Amino acid sequence: MTSLGLNEQTEIVANSWKRCQQYGLKPHDHFDDQLMTEQRIREIIGEHQLLIRHASQLLGSMERFIHQSGQAALLIDAGGNIIYSVGEPLFSKQAEQVQLQVGANWEERRKGTNAIGAALLERVPVRVHAAEHYSRQHSFLTCASSPIFSPSGELLGVINFSGRQESYNPYTLTLATMIADALQNRLLIEEVKQEQLITLKELEYSARSHPLPLLSLDADNRIIRANQAALRALGQDVVGKEFTGIEGFAVEALHDGRHTIKRSVAVQKKTVNVGRLYTFDDIAGDCPSLLQKKELAGKAALTDFPVLLLGESGTGKELFAQSIHTASLRSEGPFIAVNCGAIPDTLVESELFGYERGAFTGANREGSIGKFEAANKGTIFLDEIGDMSLRAQAALLRVLQERIVTPVGSTKSRRIDTRIIAATHKNLTQEVKEGRFRADLYYRLKGIQLTLPALRERTDIVMLAAHLLHKHGYPCCRLTESAGRKLLLYSWPGNVRELSSALIQAAFLAEGGPIAPEHLLLEEADAGDGRLSGDQLGAQVPTLKAAEVGAIKRALQVTGWNVSKAAELLQIGRTTLYRKIEEYEITRL
Ligand SMILES: Nc1ncnc2c1ncn2[C@@H]1O[C@H](COP(=O)(O)OP(=O)(O)OP(=O)(O)O)[C@@H](O)[C@H]1O
């Protein structure tokens, strides 16, 4: 910014005097000498941290010169408040007598004609020397101020040099202007850095959750960028408009470690599993037996072999099935889940293979495609396969062998290109032995077989619990140590599904505080707290010995047979635990 000529400066001062007369100020009056409260000063300083940081770096480097000149340098915000100062101590003391100090306001209306107030009003560099000050109290001063603008042209404040009138130097106005320009450049660089950060964040989001709607907002909440998905969601003309929030969007503020950047990236809130299939990243836990299955499933995903998932109810079979699909080359194709146990025997063929128009009474007049065709080029997940009738098994076997389906009522067969993942909580070999499941179908399905560990066999229950609390929207909810112990000693017949619902209930009961054992309402009497409720008494009550053996076995299992850790969990001595292991003849399976 170039300095104005002498005439323009004189005119600025003259106009300021006229305004002061209109305000009703008198040169001999006692001018406003109120300072802000300490609390308010702290707040204002907090709001201008970035500006203060850059100003203090620039002025700090010339502190010696400022001292030698007998002056003080000040930073003032756009409202006329002094928010930072560095100066020669003797002059700074005198300046304080007229409140030229942090916490004072130097707007023209309060202090009469002065360089700070005039530069803020006129938005140009201004010098006010000695008797040019409207107030007689200020005539001992010589001051030079230059306005600071943001990269987008908004007035942010003023840099001012003041000293006793004898310290007048024609270059102080040039100096103020140079410092204001340097400050502006630094802000611009900062903005570019923020821009890079925001772009990186956007890239990260697009890599992770493409094609979710993605917006970038400026400091005023105006949309500066939007990807195609966001344009579809919000309209093609949203760029430049103010973002007022929208149902389903979460706004994430970005930080650079030192301060919060006012811009935000808005991404669509993850609504659990609505329109989004699970991926391997959703499978939480670091228990070796789980990690091994995850690795194997990851390899299986790259092939087209059938996968058979075994495991108790709630161990994550569907989670694995979806993750295999999303990691496979078929991920762009459909994922169709069929609960085989829920289809009535008479409808199995029409459900799986479809039917032609008018094939049977009650059928849709237009006909319908079956699940296999719906899953063409994708994956079909045959859940609860162990619950299928023998008749249905025969029909399924035909499809697997021939890779074609014939809709009910049709003579035309259709070729299908579908990857098959089946799952059951039943022991299929036992089912085969007892004649309830066809051996040939079993061998067709078990291309790659994965048995998922039951939760009680896992060593990462507490970590999984923290993950599930986070997933269910209680990221700050923490488990007390004794609650963690209770989770470890419980037998979890319902596996992760049961853990998940126990935690939601516990977080609710804990009302935002830490989750304690009494918040975990578990089904069994062996829940680790040793207490039995009234309705659990009677036939279901295990004997004391059985409960003790159960607790010891689980403690050994979750600690991977680390006797010291298991004893700690059970809150008994190590020697006692050794004795009990021997006494009850507990062995590692
Ligand atoms: N390792 C895991 N990490 C995170 N969530 C999990 C994990 N395992 C299971 N879950 C969650 O537990 C619940 C039950 O999982 P899922 O439906 O996949 O189990 P399943 O074995 O298919 O059960 P079922 O046999 O009863 O159909 C789901 O909400 C799933 O997201």
The ligand as a Gaussian input file, in Angstrom:
#p B3LYP/6-31G(d) Opt

LIG

0 1
 N      -15.347000     -57.988000      14.553000
 C      -16.418000     -57.187000      14.545000
 N      -16.229000     -55.861000      14.565000
 C      -17.277000     -55.036000      14.580000
 N      -18.549000     -55.430000      14.578000
 C      -18.799000     -56.725000      14.547000
 C      -17.754000     -57.688000      14.528000
 N      -18.293000     -58.908000      14.489000
 C      -19.628000     -58.737000      14.491000
 N      -19.941000     -57.435000      14.512000
 C      -21.284000     -56.852000      14.574000
 O      -22.115000     -57.755000      15.285000
 C      -23.400000     -57.855000      14.673000
 C      -23.651000     -59.289000      14.262000
 O      -22.812000     -59.612000      13.153000
 P      -23.358000     -60.482000      11.910000
 O      -24.797000     -60.189000      11.595000
 O      -22.377000     -60.370000      10.815000
 O      -23.265000     -61.915000      12.602000
 P      -23.730000     -63.324000      12.021000
 O      -22.661000     -64.267000      12.425000
 O      -24.022000     -63.191000      10.556000
 O      -25.032000     -63.570000      12.857000
 P      -26.257000     -64.580000      12.494000
 O      -25.665000     -65.927000      12.364000
 O      -27.146000     -64.465000      13.687000
 O      -26.859000     -64.064000      11.230000
 C      -23.402000     -56.911000      13.509000
 O      -23.949000     -55.673000      13.921000
 C      -21.930000     -56.737000      13.188000
 O      -21.685000     -55.497000      12.597000

